[in-house]
Amino acid sequence: ILLNFDTVATQNIYQIIRNPFLIFGAIDLFLTICLALSVTTIYPIVRFRAAVGLAFMALYFYSFGEPVMAALISISMLSTFINTFTTRASLFLFTGPGSLGGMIGFLFLYYLYMNPPAV
C-alpha cells in the first residue's frame, strides 16, 4: 500500500480498484491486524490468501520476465502457508525467516523496480 500511496491519496475509487496490489494490500493489512490480535480462526483465510498470492503474484511477475521476484514471492507465500498449520518449533524456525525474508526481498526489489536509480 505504501508503494502506491499516491493512488490512495487521490481517493479515486476507480483507480484504487484497478490496482490489484492495493486490493491485496488492504486484505493483507486486515489479516495482519487479525493475526496480531491472536484471532486463530483467521488461519484458514490466511492459508487461502497465501495460496492465491502464490498463484497470482508468482505468475504475474514470471510472465513479465521477473523470475527473481516470482521466486521471492513464492518462498514467502509457501512459508506463510506452512506457518499457519505447523506446531513444531523446528519447522517454524525454518519457515518463519523464509516468510519474512522472502517478502522483505520482494518489497526491496519491487521498490527498486518502481523507482529506478538515476544513472
N, C-alpha and C positions, 0 to 999 in steps of 0.2 A: 504494500500500500504506500509506503514511504517513497519508493522509486517513482510512483505515478501520482504523487501528491498534487501536482499541478492540475491533473484531470479532476481529482476530487475537489480541489479548491474552486473550480468553476461551478460546482453544484449543478452541472448539467446532467440529468439522469440518463439521457441517451448516450452521452459519451462514456459514462461510467458503466452502463450495461454492455456497451460494445467492447469493453476491455476485459478479457477473461481473467487476467491477472488480478484485477481489482475484485472481481467476484470471488475467486478462490481465496484471495487475501482476507476478505471480510468473513468468509466461512472459517478460515484458519484462525482468525482473531477470536471469533466466538468459541471455537473448540479449545483454544489455548486458555481462555478465561475459565471455561468449564473444567478443564484439567487442572488448572491452578487452584480451583476451589474444591478439588478432590471429588468430582462428580464421576463416580466409576461407571454409572450407567451409560456414559457417553462413549465408552470404549468401542462398541460395535460401529458407531458412526465414524470414529477416528480410523478404524480399520478400513471402512468403506472409502473414506476420504483418501487414505494412503494408497489404496488400490486404484482409485480414479486418478489421483495425482501421478502415480507411476505410469499409468496408461496414457493419459493426456499429455502431461508435460514431457515425458521422455520421447514420445512420438513427435510432438511439436518441435522440439529442439533438434532431434535427429533428422527430421525431414528438411530442416533449414540448414543442414550441414554443420551442426554443432554437437559432435559426439561427446566431447568432454562435458558439456553442460547436461546432456542427456544421461551420461554415466553418473554424474554427481547427484542429480535429482533421483535417479534410480536407486542409488545407495541410500540416500536419505529416506525415501519413501518405503523401501523394503525394510530398513532398520526400524522405522516407525511402526510398520505393520507388525513386526516381530515383538517390539516393545510392549504392545498392548495386550499380549496374551502370555508373556513369559513370567514365570515366578522364580526362575533360577537367577541368582545374582551373577553367576559366572557368564551366563548368556547376555544379561543386561549390561555387564561391563564391556562387552564386545560391541553390542548394537547401539548402546547409548551414545558413545562418541561417534559412531558411524552416522547416526541420525543427525546430530548437531554439526559434525564436521562436513558432511555432505551438503547440508543446507547453507552453512556459512560459506563454503567454497562456491556453491551455486550462486548465492547472492553477490559475492565479490565479483565473479565473472560476469554476472548479469549487469552489475553496476558499471563495470569497465566497458561492456558491450554498449550500454546506453549512453555512456559518457566517455568516448574515446579520448586518449591523451592527445594534446596538441603537439604536432611534430613540426 
